[in-house]
Amino acid sequence: MHVRYTSGMNDIGARLDGVRSRIAAACDRASRDPGSVTLVAVSKTHAAAKIRDAYGAGQRDFGENRVQEGAAKIDELRAADIVPTWHLLGHLQTNKVKAALGLFDILHGVDSERLAAAIGARAERPVRVFLEVNVAGEASKEGVALAAAPAVAEAIGRIPDIELVGLMTVAPMVDDPEDVRPVFRTLRELRDAIGLRELSMGMTDDYEVAVEEGATFVRVGRAIFGPREG
């Protein structure tokens, strides 16, 4: 399908190029292949038109935090034959599992064996999931406790039709990204100890540090789409 290149797309395309360049530079500092990092453009609160622009600029992975908000945009874009890889990044309630499975390709916020079992029970094909770990132990954040993560990962790995691909975390908000480097390093060490492949960590303010510490998926919204809308 031919996508007309608009001025809005130019802006988003330039921002995407900037983020990709920073990822490549972080990979270089860490002696990593930039191709080992997947950029997830976080489109929550932004209109489908912006996603269309980013898609036209070559972006193929997008993330939404809520099933209901994502559904409207995903359906609109499907009607225009725009079918990227969709990531659900926020916490998933068990009563929305069926809807989520019909919309999203990868679920990042799985934070319990119970939720994973509900996903497995509804799945009609293997579903890729991340186990969300609350590395910093923040009361305001979702995720399993660091100490409990190995046992929960093992239990999730036994559930039919669940493919546990890696670990995910949301780092604390800080002024200096270096302050959360230990959070990312801890998650990487846990991932290695468990024997998983992927790490979903790092957002607009700290994704470069996350890449240096081994992130394979970074979730970037504001640096691509601008401030939240709505």
N, C-alpha and C positions, 0 to 999 in steps of 0.2 A: 504494500500500500504506500502511495506517495504521501508524505507529510509535508505540508507547506511550512517553510521556515519563517516564523514571525519574529517581531522584535522581542516579544516576551521570551521566545525560545532562545534568542541570542543571549539574553541576560542569564537564563538558567543554564544554557550551554556553557557560557563563560564560567559560571560558578562551579559547574560540574568539572570542567577542565582544571580549575584551581584545586578542588578537593582531590581529584585524581593525581595531580602533580604532588600534592603534599603527602598522599599515601605512598607514591613512588619514592619520594625523598626519605620518608620514614623507613620504608623497606630497605633502601640503600644503606641507611645508617645501621640497620639490624642485619645486613647481609641476607636479605630475603628477596624472593621473586615477587614483584608487584602482582603477578597473576595469581598469587596465593591468597589475595585479599579480595573479598566480594564487598562492593559498596552497595548498601541498602539505602535508597533515598526515602526518607521518612516523610510521607505526604499527609500525615494527620493534620486536620483543620484546613488543608489546602484543597482547592477545587480540582476537579478532574482535568480542566484545561491546562493546569500547570503540569500535571502528570503527563499529559499528552505532549507538552513541550519538551519535558525531560526525556521522554521516550524517543521523540524525534531527534534529540541530541545524543542518542545512543545508550541511554540508561535502560537497564533491563530488569533490575530488582527494586521493588518498592515495598515499603512497610507501612502498615496502619496499626493503630493501638486498639481500636474498638471494632467489633464485628459489624455492628449496625452502620457506623459511618463508612467503613470500608465497602460494605455491600453495595451501596448506591453508586459509588465511584467505579467499582469493579464491573458492575453490570453495564454502566454507561460506556465504559471503555471497551468491554467485550463487544458491544453493539457496533463499535467502530473498528472492530478487528484488531484492537490493541490488547494483547494478552501477554503481559510480562510475568515474571515470577513474583508472586505475592507472599509477603512475610507478615504474620500476625505477631506483633511485638509486645502487646500488653497482656495483662492477666486475662485468662479465658475462664468464664464461668461455665460450669458443667451443663447448664440449661441452654447454652449457645454452641455447644460442641458440634451438633449436626449442621448448623448453619455455617460454622467456621470451616468445616471440612469441605463444603461445597464451594468455598471461595478462596482459601489460602493454601499455598503449597508447602510452607514451612511454618511451624509454630515455635516461637522463641520463648514464650513465657510459661512453660509447663513447670509447675512448682510443687507437685505432689504425685505420689503413686496413684492416689484416688483419681486425680484429673487424667493422668495417663491411661488408667484403666477405662475411664469413660470414653476417651478418644478411641482406644483400641476396640471397644465394644461397638462403636458407630462406624468405624473405618471400613471402607470397601476396597482399600488398597493400602500398602505400607505408607505410613505417615512419618515424615521427618520432623523430629522435635529436638529442642534444646531443653536441658534441665536448668531452670533459673536458680542461681545460688546467691544468697544475700551475704556476700563476702564480708562486708563491713558491719553486719549485724544491726542495720538501721531499722528501728521500729516502724518507720513510715514506708518501708520497701517490702515488696513481695519476695518470695524465694525461700528455698530451704536453707537451714543453718549450715555453715561450713562443715561442721563435724558430722552432720547427718547425711551430707551429699553422697558419699560413696555407697552407703547402704541403699539410699533412694535410687541412685543410678542403677545399681544392680537389680533392684526390684523392677524398675521400669524396663530394663533390658530384657526381661523375661515375658513381657506382655506381647501377645501376638499382634501383628500389624503396626507395631510401634518401632520405628528406627531411631534410636537415640544417637544423634550425630555428634553432640557436643554439649558444652556448658555455656551459660549466658549469665551476665550480671549487669546491673546498673550501678555505676560507681557514685559515691557521694558527690554533691555539688561543691566545688572548691574554686578558689580564685586562681590557684596555680595548679595546672594539670600534673605537675610532678608529684603533688601530694597524693594522687591516686595511683601512682605507678605501683606501689606495693599491692594494691587491690588487684590490678591486672596480673601482676606476677604471681600472686597467690592462686588466682584462678587457672593460670597456665600450668602451674605445678600440680594442681589438683587434677586438671584434665589429663596430664601426662601420667599421673599415678593411677587414674581410673582406666586409661587406655582408650580415650576417645580421640576423634580427629579434629573437631572444630571448636572455635572460641568466638562467641558473639559478645563483643565488648567494645566500648568506645562510642562516643557521640560527638556532636559538633565541637564541644569545648575540649575534648580530651582524646579524640580518635588517633592523633599522631602518636601519643604515648602508648595507646593501646596496641597500635600496629607494631611499635618497637618491642612490645612485650608479648607479641605472638597472636594478636587478633586475626582471625580469618574472615570474620564478618564485622563490619563497622556500620553503625546506624546513624546516618547524618541527615538532619532535616533543615535546620535554620540556615546552615551554610550553603544550601542548594536553593531552597524555596523562599528564604527570607523569614521574617517574623511570623508567628502563628496568626492565622486568620480566624475570626469568629470568637 
